[in-house]
Amino acid sequence: MDRYFKNDPCHIATEVDPVTNQIAGTRLVVTSPLPAEIPLIIGDCVQNLRTALDYLVWELVLAANNTPGKKNAFPVCASPESFKKDIGRGLLLGAADVAIAEIESIQPYHGGNNPEVAVLWVLNQLTNINKHRRLLITLLNPGFSRDPRIFEIAYGDTVITPDPVRRDTDIVVTSRAGKMSVDACAVVNIVINEGRLKDREVASVMATMIRWAETKAIPRFEKFFN
């Protein structure tokens, strides 16, 4: 993505009302479309991250001195009832009870009434889309921001965070001697355009998922391999 933007592939063209000197409209001008490699790389990343959780279950069964089978997999559930059904289907067959308890503790339904914003749930959904339906849709998304810190990476348990690129209606443009001054900077992000992640900046989403795996998920299971 850095290489793509370094070649100035797009810009935001702003139209100003000559009477009010305020923005009358903006449009994104793209001179070089997004490379096909970007959604391919994103899909590969989410696929590998999700697969690592299935690998984890396999290793947990081995750590319990049992033999893994073709049914073993990491469950992702929106309710306790769904988790119990997955246990009954044998997804965690052979894993120690304490390991199963750890897996249960990071299920999306622990996040409250909206499990669909949990990192694990979103990761699973993106993986299923990429694996079974299509390449993940990515778009160029223009906007304005007064905050120079364009990318706000959330290291919590959700990836549905406030969009750091604001499209305020009160951004003011003044014009003097043919020059234009804007009290915010124009920004173009590469965003994921899938379900609950619509218009979410790619790098922030991926960093949140990786950070969740590294700090919230995987460390819980290290004790089973010592």
Secondary structure by P-SEA (a helix, b strand, c coil): caaaaaacccbbbbbbccccccccbbbbbbcccccaaaaaaaaaaaaaaaaaaaaaaaaaaaaacccccccbbbbbbccaaaaaaaaaacccccccaaaaaaaaaaccccccccccccaaaaaaaaaaaaccccccbbbbbbbcccccccccccccccccccccccccccbbbbbcccbbbbcbbbbbbbcccccccccccaaaaaaaaaaaaacccccccccccc
